[in-house]
Amino acid sequence: MRSIRLRLRRFFRNSKARVLILVNTEAQDPNFIYFTRFMSGVFEYDFLVVKRNSIKLFTSGLEYDTAMAQKFPEMKVIKIATRTELVRKLHSEVKRKAVCLNYSFLPVSYYNFLKKEIKIGKDIDATRALTATRVVKEPDEIQDIVEAVKTVKYTMSKIMEFAKEGMTEKQLAAIFNNMMMEHGAQEPAFKTNVSFGRNSAFPHHFPDNTRLRKNNIVLIDAGAKCKNYCSDITRTFIFKPDKKSASYKRVIAMIDVVKKAQRSAMALMKEGTVGKEVHLAAEKTINEADRGIYNGRFTHGVSHSIGIEDHDSGLSISQVVLKRGMVFSCEPGIYLPGFGGVRIEDDVLITGNGHRVL
């Protein structure tokens, strides 16, 4: 519960209201997971009422026992049988007070329900306060991320033993996912990206039936989820390399530049750095390498926050000043359409004396 108290304290310090209401749809609001720490259950269309010193979940009979089995002692779970009962009990909680709502997740239909039937007072967009709260991780959150990183790194270290000439991207992705699950992952943090050859030039390629050939680039971008927390790691391999070929030498040169770009970015990943400088350092290294032959071929941001979501709260490093306890990816890349791409990604914790690669 101590961790939850810290989360509550930080959120209400960042917000301007005394009540936060989170509403799930068919998907769970990530902030619902953040404040409940539930590991199982669907909780469709449930309401979580969060106050400075209390958390109450309004749920159906279908999920009541699941919630009771997971709740921490200070959390209350209220079984709701009818819409009328829900309206009455939610209204007694808010009493026309100013209420924080997660505009980035809440459907319009549920916003209208809260305004017209629950009669909440002034509504405040909680998006920024939730982001500011979640971006700084508590020790238990960091430990869960570390476990998720270990799972993916172990799988990365073994995966090429299973790569066979003629297999498809989808087949290797399935092997990767199964291995992660066998070694501690709750589930993949996102759809595993396995790209062979020319497909590696597309940063968000999804595995298809492209077959693996000798001397192909194999780019794997994968994350594990452990106790609801994510990792995000990318490695670039060459399958059965022909070390005398021009294409092999070209890929090795790209890998060398990307590694240098990652080092230049990580050198700035410390408390007080304006996040945008981290991206610019990696971009400059790539754009100026080898007389500019890769200029403009680094086509995405170098870093995003990692936590309950793979892209935690959708926050890029360019939007913040770095603080102790933040966890960001560091993922420079070079993408050459028609040839292939290279990306190297690690997860980085900002510490009191710099950073630590997880």
SULVENNOR-V404800 format. One record per residue. N is the residue number from 1. RES is the residue in one letter. PHI is phi in radians with two decimals (NA if undefined). PSI is psi in radians with two decimals (NA if undefined). Layout:
{{N | RES | PHI | PSI} {N | RES | PHI | PSI}}
This chain:
{{1 | M | NA | -0.46} {2 | R | -1.01 | -0.74} {3 | S | -1.08 | -0.71} {4 | I | -1.13 | -0.72} {5 | R | -1.04 | -0.72} {6 | L | -1.12 | -0.68} {7 | R | -1.13 | -0.76} {8 | L | -1.09 | -0.81} {9 | R | -1.04 | -0.77} {10 | R | -1.21 | -0.70} {11 | F | -1.12 | -0.84} {12 | F | -1.28 | -0.34} {13 | R | -1.23 | -0.56} {14 | N | -1.50 | -0.30} {15 | S | -1.89 | 3.07} {16 | K | -2.06 | 0.30} {17 | A | -2.26 | 2.97} {18 | R | -1.79 | -0.10} {19 | V | -2.40 | 2.40} {20 | L | -2.09 | 2.25} {21 | I | -2.01 | 2.17} {22 | L | -1.95 | 2.37} {23 | V | -2.17 | 2.17} {24 | N | -1.44 | 2.71} {25 | T | -1.92 | -2.47} {26 | E | -1.21 | -0.33} {27 | A | -1.85 | 2.78} {28 | Q | -1.57 | 2.33} {29 | D | -1.06 | 2.19} {30 | P | -0.94 | -0.48} {31 | N | -1.28 | -0.42} {32 | F | -1.08 | -0.78} {33 | I | -1.15 | -0.69} {34 | Y | -1.05 | -0.72} {35 | F | -1.58 | -0.34} {36 | T | -1.75 | -0.53} {37 | R | 1.11 | 0.40} {38 | F | -1.16 | 2.47} {39 | M | -1.82 | -0.30} {40 | S | -2.54 | 2.90} {41 | G | 1.84 | 2.63} {42 | V | -1.66 | -0.84} {43 | F | 1.01 | 0.75} {44 | E | -1.10 | 2.33} {45 | Y | 1.01 | 0.49} {46 | D | -1.53 | 2.79} {47 | F | -2.04 | 2.29} {48 | L | -1.98 | 2.10} {49 | V | -1.83 | 2.01} {50 | V | -1.95 | 2.17} {51 | K | -2.15 | 3.09} {52 | R | -1.03 | -0.60} {53 | N | -2.20 | 0.25} {54 | S | -2.75 | 2.72} {55 | I | -2.36 | 2.24} {56 | K | -2.19 | 2.32} {57 | L | -1.92 | 2.20} {58 | F | -1.81 | 1.96} {59 | T | -2.39 | 2.92} {60 | S | -1.46 | 2.95} {61 | G | -1.09 | -0.49} {62 | L | -1.05 | -0.66} {63 | E | -1.85 | -0.07} {64 | Y | -1.00 | -0.88} {65 | D | -1.14 | -0.64} {66 | T | -1.09 | -0.73} {67 | A | -1.18 | -0.75} {68 | M | -1.10 | -0.58} {69 | A | -1.26 | -0.32} {70 | Q | -1.98 | -0.30} {71 | K | -1.16 | 2.63} {72 | F | -1.45 | 2.78} {73 | P | -0.96 | -0.64} {74 | E | -1.43 | -0.07} {75 | M | -1.53 | 2.42} {76 | K | -1.87 | 2.41} {77 | V | -2.05 | 2.14} {78 | I | -1.99 | 2.13} {79 | K | -1.40 | 2.26} {80 | I | -1.99 | 2.23} {81 | A | -1.76 | -0.57} {82 | T | -2.36 | 2.82} {83 | R | -1.10 | -0.69} {84 | T | -1.04 | -0.75} {85 | E | -1.12 | -0.71} {86 | L | -1.07 | -0.83} {87 | V | -1.04 | -0.82} {88 | R | -1.07 | -0.80} {89 | K | -1.29 | -0.66} {90 | L | -1.15 | -0.70} {91 | H | -1.08 | -0.67} {92 | S | -1.19 | -0.40} {93 | E | -1.35 | -0.67} {94 | V | -1.72 | -0.66} {95 | K | 0.83 | 0.86} {96 | R | 1.08 | 0.37} {97 | K | -1.31 | 2.83} {98 | A | -1.15 | 2.32} {99 | V | -2.23 | 2.36} {100 | C | -1.48 | 2.36} {101 | L | -2.26 | 2.57} {102 | N | -1.50 | 1.54} {103 | Y | -1.00 | -0.53} {104 | S | -1.27 | -0.15} {105 | F | -2.22 | -0.59} {106 | L | -1.18 | 2.15} {107 | P | -1.17 | 2.67} {108 | V | -1.04 | -0.68} {109 | S | -1.06 | -0.66} {110 | Y | -1.39 | -0.51} {111 | Y | -1.07 | -0.81} {112 | N | -1.10 | -0.67} {113 | F | -1.05 | -0.80} {114 | L | -1.16 | -0.66} {115 | K | -1.28 | -0.79} {116 | K | -1.56 | -0.68} {117 | E | -1.72 | -0.71} {118 | I | -1.43 | -0.40} {119 | K | 1.03 | 0.87} {120 | I | -1.12 | 2.72} {121 | G | -1.36 | -2.42} {122 | K | -1.06 | 2.34} {123 | D | -1.80 | 2.45} {124 | I | -2.16 | 2.34} {125 | D | -1.23 | 2.08} {126 | A | -1.57 | 0.02} {127 | T | -0.96 | -0.88} {128 | R | -1.16 | -0.71} {129 | A | -1.15 | -0.68} {130 | L | -1.15 | -0.73} {131 | T | -1.11 | -0.81} {132 | A | -1.10 | -0.56} {133 | T | -1.27 | -0.81} {134 | R | -1.36 | -0.39} {135 | V | -1.21 | -0.46} {136 | V | -1.70 | 2.10} {137 | K | -1.64 | 2.51} {138 | E | -1.42 | 2.82} {139 | P | -0.94 | -0.68} {140 | D | -1.19 | -0.59} {141 | E | -1.17 | -0.74} {142 | I | -1.07 | -0.73} {143 | Q | -1.09 | -0.67} {144 | D | -1.17 | -0.66} {145 | I | -1.13 | -0.74} {146 | V | -0.99 | -0.76} {147 | E | -1.11 | -0.68} {148 | A | -1.17 | -0.66} {149 | V | -1.13 | -0.82} {150 | K | -0.99 | -0.72} {151 | T | -1.08 | -0.77} {152 | V | -1.26 | -0.72} {153 | K | -1.11 | -0.68} {154 | Y | -1.08 | -0.79} {155 | T | -1.12 | -0.70} {156 | M | -1.06 | -0.64} {157 | S | -1.24 | -0.32} {158 | K | -1.93 | -0.33} {159 | I | -1.08 | -0.64} {160 | M | -1.23 | -0.22} {161 | E | -1.18 | -0.36} {162 | F | -1.76 | -0.07} {163 | A | -1.30 | 2.22} {164 | K | -2.22 | 2.45} {165 | E | -1.01 | 2.31} {166 | G | 1.64 | -0.24} {167 | M | -1.27 | 2.78} {168 | T | -1.65 | 2.87} {169 | E | -1.02 | -0.72} {170 | K | -1.11 | -0.64} {171 | Q | -1.17 | -0.75} {172 | L | -1.20 | -0.63} {173 | A | -1.09 | -0.70} {174 | A | -1.13 | -0.72} {175 | I | -1.09 | -0.76} {176 | F | -1.05 | -0.84} {177 | N | -1.08 | -0.76} {178 | N | -1.10 | -0.70} {179 | M | -1.16 | -0.71} {180 | M | -1.02 | -0.80} {181 | M | -1.12 | -0.66} {182 | E | -1.19 | -0.37} {183 | H | -2.00 | 0.58} {184 | G | 1.95 | -0.13} {185 | A | -1.26 | 2.39} {186 | Q | -1.17 | -0.73} {187 | E | -3.04 | 2.91} {188 | P | -1.09 | 2.49} {189 | A | -1.27 | -0.41} {190 | F | -2.86 | 3.07} {191 | K | -1.18 | 2.08} {192 | T | -1.10 | 2.24} {193 | N | -1.69 | 1.96} {194 | V | -2.04 | 2.12} {195 | S | -2.21 | 2.23} {196 | F | -1.84 | 2.45} {197 | G | 0.98 | -2.23} {198 | R | -1.09 | -0.46} {199 | N | -1.09 | -0.40} {200 | S | -1.20 | -0.16} {201 | A | -1.37 | -0.14} {202 | F | -1.86 | 1.90} {203 | P | -0.98 | -0.57} {204 | H | -1.98 | 0.66} {205 | H | -1.15 | 2.44} {206 | F | -1.81 | 2.46} {207 | P | -0.97 | 2.37} {208 | D | -2.30 | -2.72} {209 | N | -1.64 | 0.27} {210 | T | -1.03 | 2.36} {211 | R | -1.73 | 2.59} {212 | L | -1.41 | 2.30} {213 | R | -2.15 | 2.80} {214 | K | -1.02 | 2.50} {215 | N | 1.22 | 0.21} {216 | N | -1.31 | 2.53} {217 | I | -1.18 | 2.40} {218 | V | -2.16 | 1.87} {219 | L | -1.83 | 2.19} {220 | I | -2.16 | 2.12} {221 | D | -2.06 | 1.99} {222 | A | -2.54 | 2.72} {223 | G | -2.46 | 2.61} {224 | A | -1.94 | 2.70} {225 | K | -2.01 | 2.18} {226 | C | -2.22 | 2.12} {227 | K | 0.90 | 0.72} {228 | N | 1.40 | -0.02} {229 | Y | -1.89 | 2.53} {230 | C | -1.82 | 2.77} {231 | S | -2.21 | 2.91} {232 | D | -2.68 | 1.87} {233 | I | -2.26 | 2.43} {234 | T | -2.23 | 2.39} {235 | R | -2.32 | 2.61} {236 | T | -2.10 | 2.16} {237 | F | -2.06 | 2.93} {238 | I | -2.16 | 2.16} {239 | F | -1.50 | 2.18} {240 | K | 0.73 | 1.14} {241 | P | -1.16 | 2.49} {242 | D | -1.69 | 1.67} {243 | K | -1.21 | -0.16} {244 | K | -1.64 | -0.16} {245 | S | -1.37 | 2.67} {246 | A | -1.15 | -0.64} {247 | S | -1.17 | -0.68} {248 | Y | -1.07 | -0.82} {249 | K | -1.11 | -0.58} {250 | R | -1.18 | -0.74} {251 | V | -1.15 | -0.74} {252 | I | -1.04 | -0.69} {253 | A | -1.13 | -0.70} {254 | M | -1.13 | -0.75} {255 | I | -1.04 | -0.74} {256 | D | -1.07 | -0.74} {257 | V | -1.18 | -0.74} {258 | V | -1.13 | -0.68} {259 | K | -1.09 | -0.72} {260 | K | -1.12 | -0.70} {261 | A | -1.12 | -0.70} {262 | Q | -1.13 | -0.72} {263 | R | -1.11 | -0.71} {264 | S | -1.16 | -0.62} {265 | A | -1.23 | -0.81} {266 | M | -1.10 | -0.51} {267 | A | -1.05 | -0.41} {268 | L | -1.75 | -0.02} {269 | M | -1.47 | 1.50} {270 | K | -2.70 | 2.87} {271 | E | -0.96 | 2.37} {272 | G | 1.63 | -0.25} {273 | T | -1.25 | 2.35} {274 | V | -1.26 | 2.12} {275 | G | -0.93 | -0.60} {276 | K | -1.02 | -0.55} {277 | E | -1.12 | -0.53} {278 | V | -1.13 | -0.81} {279 | H | -1.11 | -0.78} {280 | L | -1.10 | -0.58} {281 | A | -1.13 | -0.78} {282 | A | -1.16 | -0.76} {283 | E | -1.07 | -0.74} {284 | K | -1.11 | -0.76} {285 | T | -1.03 | -0.79} {286 | I | -1.22 | -0.81} {287 | N | -1.11 | -0.55} {288 | E | -1.68 | -0.10} {289 | A | -1.20 | 2.51} {290 | D | 0.84 | 0.87} {291 | R | 1.05 | 0.54} {292 | G | 1.47 | 0.30} {293 | I | -1.22 | -0.30} {294 | Y | -1.87 | 0.22} {295 | N | -1.01 | 2.16} {296 | G | 1.44 | 0.05} {297 | R | -1.72 | 0.12} {298 | F | -1.77 | 1.82} {299 | T | -1.92 | 0.22} {300 | H | -2.50 | 3.00} {301 | G | -1.16 | 2.64} {302 | V | -1.37 | -0.26} {303 | S | -2.84 | 2.56} {304 | H | -2.47 | 2.73} {305 | S | -1.19 | 2.57} {306 | I | -2.20 | 2.39} {307 | G | -3.01 | -2.18} {308 | I | -1.08 | -0.61} {309 | E | -1.84 | 2.65} {310 | D | -1.06 | -0.81} {311 | H | -1.80 | 1.47} {312 | D | -1.09 | 2.06} {313 | S | 1.02 | 0.27} {314 | G | 1.19 | 0.38} {315 | L | -1.59 | 2.16} {316 | S | -1.64 | 2.77} {317 | I | -1.13 | -0.43} {318 | S | -1.19 | -0.21} {319 | Q | -1.64 | 0.00} {320 | V | -2.36 | 2.85} {321 | V | -1.72 | 2.25} {322 | L | -1.20 | 2.44} {323 | K | -2.32 | 2.71} {324 | R | -0.98 | 2.38} {325 | G | 1.68 | -0.15} {326 | M | -1.39 | 2.56} {327 | V | -2.18 | 2.13} {328 | F | -2.25 | 2.65} {329 | S | -1.30 | 2.88} {330 | C | -2.45 | 1.87} {331 | E | -2.46 | 1.15} {332 | P | -1.19 | 2.73} {333 | G | -2.74 | 2.83} {334 | I | -2.24 | 2.30} {335 | Y | -2.27 | 2.07} {336 | L | -2.07 | 1.68} {337 | P | -0.94 | 2.40} {338 | G | 1.56 | -0.24} {339 | F | -2.11 | -1.10} {340 | G | 2.74 | -3.12} {341 | G | -2.41 | 2.84} {342 | V | -2.31 | 2.28} {343 | R | -2.44 | 2.44} {344 | I | -2.23 | 2.20} {345 | E | -2.34 | 2.32} {346 | D | -2.30 | 2.84} {347 | D | -1.85 | 2.35} {348 | V | -2.24 | 2.25} {349 | L | -1.70 | 2.26} {350 | I | -1.41 | 2.22} {351 | T | -2.03 | -3.12} {352 | G | -1.26 | -0.31} {353 | N | -2.23 | 0.54} {354 | G | 2.36 | -2.01} {355 | H | -2.66 | 2.90} {356 | R | -2.34 | 2.21} {357 | V | -1.34 | 2.15} {358 | L | -1.40 | NA}}
